[in-house]
Structures are given as structure tokens and as C-alpha cells.
Amino acid sequence: MTKLIIDTDPGQDIDDLLALAFALRRPELDIRAITTVTLPSDRRARLVKRLLRYLDRTDIPVAAGMPFPLRPFTGDEAQQQRDFARTMNHDAFAQPEDSRDDPGMGDAVDLIIRTIEAHPGEVVLACLAPLTNVACALQRQPEIAGKIKAIALMGGETALNRVEHNIGWDYVAADVVLSTGIPLAMGTWDVTRRFVLSSEDCAAFARSASPLDQALARAIALWHPVQSWKPGPVMYDLFPIVWAFAPAYYTMTPMRVRVETRGEHTCGMTVAGPGVPNADVTTDIRAAELRDLYLRTVLGGGDRR
């Protein structure tokens, strides 16, 4: 079994919760901790804790992490993020509020460090979100870099001229992580977006007898009107989870990847260039087969714990 720390930011896009529901049902994964990042990280943690209660997995520790990025962050951006915090589009997944979902005062950065120290060389970090928590852990205790088995992240784009959200939101943290020498697997925007749950797939959640699946169906119904330009849940965040136990679903190419941190119009871009590769980067995906694996795991009753 692969030991995993999942760092995530549920509440804005739906794929975080859908990826977590998948990860928690895979027998190959030993999830040692789940951390949340970006304001409101405490409310994001409540979503995670509610999901764990649905699956009777409250043994997994959860902690809320860094609310703001390491990059320069303006007052206007902070206010916009606070405004978003009041209107997270599927916050109702954790409604009505329950004290059992309180994330408490635990520190996500400290939880990451403690978990890695407890299992040196064994833990994969599955990063579904901006890399602020991970960069802070590496800065707080640099020696853990040599104790991390690998980092699998959803983020960046090397084939298209695009600033991907997770990297762009905290390009300073991304630069820290990509410069560590830790083995990296990068799921790029253009490749990970090729797996989308259809309206028929989403309807299957509502038809399920599982209370969790029905709750996820309600969350999807709340989310989609807000991001209606998407054809359905785009499963970007599944990449780090799947790579941790079945990387062959993706075609990976070694590249030397850096993050642009200074350009007026390019800040946050990931750029592949010459030099010794520091990351395996997605260049293709077996999307139809991955869809089958996902639905079989989450809705079909197969390959579960």
C-alpha cells in the first residue's frame, strides 16, 4: 500500500471532493493525513471531515492550513477571497453544521511534517491544490525533503501558453517545491481536463442508495450552475491520486520544469526547457479507461475496501 498525504482545497471546484471519494475507496492507498489550503481553509477542512464521516474513516487526521499564498498578495485579493469564503458554491455538503466536523486548532504544515517524519521515505504527497502548505513545510523543516518518497501534483501546463490556477495562485510556493530535488509527477491542465464526468455519470450519483453518493449529487447540483461553462465535473484532481498507485493511466515524459516568478504577463507559467529533468509531466491520458476505473470504484461496488 502507498502511504499518502492529500493536500486539497475543496469548496470551489467539485473535483476535489470527487477525487477524495475515490481515494478513500481504493485498497492500494493508505491515507495518513488530509490537509486543506487557501482561505477559508478551516471550512474546506469541514467538507473533508464530513466526507470522512460518511465513509467511517474518522481515523484519518485532518488539519486546516495556510489561508494566503506566499506570493505578494494584495488587500483587494484578500477581500475577494473573503467574499468567496461566504459563498462557497457547494459548502452545503457539510450542512447542517456539526461539531464533529470542526477541524480544531491543528496546523496542517505541522501535520505534514510529523507524518513524513513518522514514515521517512514512504510517503507520497498528493497535491490537489496550490502548494502553499507543502512549501511552508519544506521551509519550516528543510530536512524532510530527503524523506518524501515523491510529490504528485495537479498543476502547471507545458504544452499551451497558459497560467494554470494551482501554480499561478502561489507561484512562489510552486517554485520552492519544483526546486527541491524531490521526485515530482506533474499532472498538467491540458491532459487532466480530458476526463470529464458526463450528465449521465452525475445522475448515477443521485440514483445511488449510498448517502454519500446522494450528498455528492447535491454538491454537484449546487456547483454546476456556478461553473456552467464546464460540460460537467472536470476531473483534474484525480491525477495525483491515480498516479500514486496506477501511473500507467497517464503517459509521462521527463522534463526540466521551472516556474516563471517575475514576468509581467507570464508570472505563474510553468516552462519546460533544457537541463536535467526534475519532473515527469503528463502528455496523454487513457481517459475512457480511467472513467471506467473511477465509476467502478465510486459507484459500481468494485475494487473497494
Buried (B, 14 or more C-beta within 10 A) or exposed (E): EBBBBBBBBBBBBBBBBBBBBBBBBBEEBBBBBBBBBBBBBBBBBBBBBBBBBBBEBEEBBBBBBBBBBBBEBEEEBEEEBEEBBEEBBBBBBBEEEEEEBEBEEBBBBBBBBBBBEEBEEBBBBBBBBBBBBBBBBBEEBEEBBEBBBBBBBBBBBBEEEBBBBBBBBBBBBBBBBBBBEBBBBBBBBBBBBBBBBEEEBBEBBEEBEBEBBBBBBBBBBBBBEBBEEBEBBBBBBBBBBBBBBBBEBBBBEEBBBBBBBEEEEEBBBBBBEEEEEBBBBBBEBBBEEBBEBBBEBBBEEEEEE
